[in-house]
Amino acid sequence: MKKGLIIGLTILLCIPMMVVHADMALPVNGTNTNLAESAKSVVMMEVSTGKILYERNADEKLAPASMTKMMSLLLIMEAIEQDVIHLNDMVTVSEHASGMGGSQILLETGEKMSVDDMLRGIAIASANDAVVALAEKIAGSEAEFVNKMNARAKELGLKNTNFKNPHGLDAANHYSSARDMGLIGRELVRHKKILEYSSIYEDYLREDTDRKIWLVNTNKVAS
């Protein structure tokens, strides 16, 4: 996927992000076309320029759920590129990280897993336990990582975003907007390596052990 030929469609409370080719028939801003009519908030953004092609309620503050992980993944990719962490580094799972509910890769307290495997767990299966483990690895604690998330949001000029955790489980005062999520997504895909993970449809972790786990991408446009 070439940066100049992809468009991110960010839809809060519907699906995280779709990628389509720029030569497909698309509405332009200001038309009466309604995309994703069941979604509360929609933004379609051309990635290379940031041009808004379509929007509806784009600045409404809503719970971003697992789309929160786009900001977490942005900080993780930046940490890798800055040599703060490396893909082959082993991460020891804390009791706090292993206790995350929701989507997970069933990490156990004290288990060691590589940054690469945890990244696959996050990008493919939206693993809450893995994103907290990497947050702790990068920043020393989940709370400090969240501070970094909010600082990065300010750097990106996001006006309707505040994070309380790196995974997206419901929390008071944890919100974002479709426009802000689109801007995070645009920044994230500047890091080409993340597309290698997000485009995987299925994979396995701990493949040669009795704790083998199958990861399946719920994003139907992953290929």
N, C-alpha and C positions, 0 to 999 in steps of 0.2 A: 504494500500500500504506500503510495507516494503522498507525501505531506500535502502537496498542492492539489491532490485529486481526492481528498477525503473530506467528508462533512460529518461533524459530530451532531447527532440529534439527542439532546438531553431532555428526558421527560421525568420529572419528579413523580414518585409514587406509581410509576408505570413500568418502565424499563430503564436501566442505567444509561446505556449509550448505544446508538446504532451507527454503523459506518457504511456509507453508500458512495458510489462513484459520482463525481460531479457532473458527468454527462447524462445522468438519469433525469427524467422529467421531474422538476421540483417546483413548488410554489415560490413566488417571490413575496417579500414582505409587503403587506398592504392589500393582498388579494383576500377574497372571501373564503378561500380554502381552509378547512379545519382539519388539522392533523391531530391524531391521537385524541379524539373527541372526549374520551373518558378520563383523560389526564387533567389534573388541576392546573398544571403549569407546564409550558413547553417552550423550548428554544431550539432552533436549528441554526447552527453556526458553521460557516466555512472555515476550516481549521487554519489554513495558511494566512488568511487575511483577518480573521476574526469578524468578518461581515455577518450580520444577522440576516438570515434568509426568511425566517419565520419565527414569530413569538406570540405567546398568549400568557398573560399573567406572569410574565418572566421574572418579576421582582417580588413576588409573593413569598413570604417566609413560610417554609414548610419543613417538616421532619425529613431529612435526606436519607434516612435508613442506611443501607449498605453503600450507597453512593458516597458516603463519608470516606470510604476506603480509597477513593480517587486522590484525596488530599494526602492520606497516609502513604499511598503508593508513590506519590510525587516526592515526599520527603525521603522515602526509602531509596528511590532511584537517585536522588541527589546525594544521599549519603554514600551510596556505592560509587558514584562518579567522583566524589570528593575523597575517596579512600578512607572514609570513617568506618565502613564495614566492607566486606568482600563476599562474593557469592559462595566461596568455599568455607567461610567462617562457620564454626559450629556454635549454635545458640542453645544455652541451657534454659529449659522451660521452668518458669517460676510457678508457684502454687496459684498465684493470682491469674496468670495467663491460662493455665490449664483449667481454671474454673469458669471460663467464659461460656455462656450459653449460646443458643442460636446456632448458626452455621459454624462448623468446626471440623478439624482434622483429627480430633481425639488425642491431642497432645497430653502427655502425662507429666506430672511434676518431676523434675529432674531429668527428663528425657532430653537428649541432644539431637538437634536437627540442623541441617545446613540452611544458610540464608536462601540459597537457590530453591531448596525444597519448600521452605516456608513461603517464598514468593509465589511459587506455583499453587500452593494451597490458597493463598489470598486471591490471586488473579483468576483462577479457575473456579474455586469452590467458595469464595468469599469467607474464608476461615477467620472467625473472630479470635480464636486462641492464637493463631499464627501472627495476626497483625499486632496483638498486644505484646507477644514475645519479641517481635522485631522492634516495636516501639520502645520497650524496656532496654533492648540491646543498644539502640541508637542514642537514646536520651537518658538512660539510667532509671527512668520510671515512666509509667504511663502518663502521669500528670504533667511531667516536664515535656513529654512528646506533644501533648495537647497544647501546651503553651507555644511550642514551635509551629504547630498547625495554625493556630490563630495569628501568630506573627507572620507566617507566610501568606495567610489570607490578606492581611493588611498590605503586604508588599505587592500582591497581585491587584490591589485596588478593589477587593470585594466589599460590597456595601451591605449585604443582607445575609451575612454568614457568621455563625459563632459555633465553635466545636466544644463539646464536653468530653468526648472520648474518640478513640481512633477507629472504632468499629461500626458505629451507627445504631446500636441498640438505643431504644428510647431513653431520653434524659431531658430533664427540665432545661430550658434555654439552649437546646441543641437544635440549630436550624440552619437552613441555607435557602437559596432560590435557584430556579432553573438557569438564570443568566450567570450567576456565580459558579454553579456547577459546570456550565459550559466553558467558562474561563479556566477553571481548574483542569477540566478534561483537555482543553487546548494546550495548556502548559505541560500536562503529563505526556501527551503523545509527541512532544518534542524529543523525548527520551526514547529513541527507537527500540531500545532493549525491551521496554514494557510491552511492545506489540508482539514480541516473540512469546511472551507469556499469555497475554490476553487472547491470542488467536488459537491457542490450544483447545481443542474440543474435549479431549479426554486424556487422562494420564493416571499414573499410579504413584503412591508414596509408600515407602517401606516395602518395596515390591518383593524382596527376598526374605521377608520375615513373616511370622504368624500374625502380625498386626497390619498386614497389607490393606491399603485403603484406595478405593477407586474414586477419582475425581472426574466429575462431568460438568462441563460448562453449560449453564442454563441460558447463555446468550446465543440465540439461534443463528446469529450472523457470524459467529466465530468459525473460522476455517483454517 
